[in-house]
Amino acid sequence: MSDSPNGRSLLRAYQGVLAADIDIDEYGALMERVHVHATGALQRTEARSQRAWRSFSEEQREASNRLIDGLSSLLDGVEAMYRYLDSGDFEDVRGGFEVAREGFSMLKHAGRDLEQTVTS
């Protein structure tokens, strides 16, 4: 998870916004792609968690919930960045990135925790 192509793409997009050296259409297309992948990942994770919930240990349930929270936060941030692209207010885009970055961090930690509980 820490080496996610979407996470790296998101970071590159943010760095491009900070450098103000981006094509706004390219950035919008990137945000849409990240949004689609994150939405699909959230839906699959929620569905798998629901199916496996009874067999999960308490640790796995907690990690699964944190994974879903991280994906949700990542999506919230991406949606905020996407909304503010048209306005050209890069401070708002930056705020959206901070939310997405926090969600991605939550996602990485929860994924590691879940991997440890599954492999233990």
C-alpha positions as CSV (number, residue, x, y, z in Angstrom):
1,M,0.0,0.0,0.0
2,S,2.8,2.4,0.8
3,D,4.0,2.0,-2.8
4,S,0.6,2.6,-4.3
5,P,0.6,4.0,-7.9
6,N,-2.4,6.1,-7.0
7,G,-0.7,7.4,-3.9
8,R,2.4,8.4,-5.9
9,S,0.2,9.9,-8.6
10,L,-1.6,11.9,-6.0
11,L,1.7,13.2,-4.5
12,R,3.0,14.1,-8.0
13,A,-0.3,16.0,-8.6
14,Y,0.1,17.9,-5.4
15,Q,3.7,18.8,-6.1
16,G,2.6,20.0,-9.5
17,V,0.0,22.3,-7.9
18,L,2.5,23.7,-5.5
19,A,4.9,24.4,-8.4
20,A,2.0,25.9,-10.4
21,D,3.4,24.0,-13.3
22,I,0.5,21.8,-14.3
23,D,-2.1,21.6,-17.1
24,I,-5.4,21.9,-15.3
25,D,-7.1,19.4,-17.6
26,E,-4.4,16.9,-17.0
27,Y,-4.7,17.4,-13.2
28,G,-8.5,17.0,-13.4
29,A,-8.1,13.8,-15.3
30,L,-5.6,12.5,-12.7
31,M,-8.0,13.4,-9.9
32,E,-10.8,11.6,-11.6
33,R,-8.7,8.5,-12.1
34,V,-7.6,8.5,-8.4
35,H,-11.3,9.0,-7.4
36,V,-12.5,6.1,-9.5
37,H,-9.8,3.8,-8.1
38,A,-10.3,4.9,-4.5
39,T,-14.1,4.6,-4.8
40,G,-13.8,1.1,-6.2
41,A,-11.3,0.1,-3.5
42,L,-13.6,1.5,-0.8
43,Q,-16.6,-0.5,-2.2
44,R,-14.6,-3.7,-2.4
45,T,-13.2,-3.3,1.0
46,E,-16.6,-2.6,2.6
47,A,-18.1,-5.6,0.8
48,R,-15.2,-8.0,1.8
49,S,-15.3,-6.8,5.4
50,Q,-19.1,-7.4,5.6
51,R,-18.7,-10.9,4.3
52,A,-15.8,-11.8,6.5
53,W,-16.9,-9.9,9.6
54,R,-18.0,-12.9,11.6
55,S,-14.7,-14.7,11.1
56,F,-12.5,-11.6,11.9
57,S,-10.8,-11.3,15.2
58,E,-11.3,-8.1,17.2
59,E,-7.9,-6.8,15.9
60,Q,-8.9,-7.5,12.3
61,R,-12.3,-5.7,12.8
62,E,-10.5,-2.7,14.1
63,A,-7.9,-2.7,11.3
64,S,-10.7,-3.2,8.7
65,N,-12.6,-0.2,10.1
66,R,-9.5,1.9,10.0
67,L,-8.8,0.8,6.4
68,I,-12.3,1.9,5.5
69,D,-11.9,5.2,7.4
70,G,-8.6,5.9,5.6
71,L,-10.1,5.2,2.1
72,S,-13.1,7.5,3.0
73,S,-10.8,10.2,4.1
74,L,-8.6,9.8,1.0
75,L,-11.8,10.1,-1.1
76,D,-13.0,13.2,0.8
77,G,-9.7,14.9,0.1
78,V,-9.6,14.0,-3.6
79,E,-13.2,15.2,-4.0
80,A,-12.3,18.5,-2.3
81,M,-9.3,19.0,-4.7
82,Y,-11.5,18.1,-7.6
83,R,-14.2,20.6,-6.6
84,Y,-11.7,23.5,-6.2
85,L,-9.9,22.9,-9.5
86,D,-12.4,25.1,-11.4
87,S,-12.1,27.9,-8.9
88,G,-8.4,28.1,-9.4
89,D,-8.0,28.6,-5.6
90,F,-5.0,26.5,-5.0
91,E,-5.1,27.0,-1.2
92,D,-8.4,25.1,-1.2
93,V,-6.8,22.5,-3.4
94,R,-3.9,22.2,-1.0
95,G,-6.3,21.8,1.9
96,G,-8.0,19.0,0.0
97,F,-4.6,17.4,-0.5
98,E,-3.9,17.6,3.2
99,V,-7.1,15.7,3.9
100,A,-6.2,13.1,1.2
101,R,-2.7,12.8,2.5
102,E,-4.0,12.1,6.0
103,G,-6.4,9.5,4.6
104,F,-3.6,7.9,2.7
105,S,-1.5,7.7,5.8
106,M,-4.4,6.2,7.7
107,L,-4.9,3.7,4.9
108,K,-1.2,2.6,4.9
109,H,-1.1,2.1,8.7
110,A,-4.4,0.2,8.7
111,G,-3.3,-1.9,5.8
112,R,-0.1,-2.9,7.6
113,D,-2.0,-3.6,10.8
114,L,-4.5,-5.8,8.9
115,E,-1.7,-7.6,7.1
116,Q,0.0,-8.4,10.5
117,T,-3.3,-9.7,12.0
118,V,-3.9,-11.9,8.9
119,T,-0.4,-13.3,8.8
120,S,-0.1,-13.8,12.5
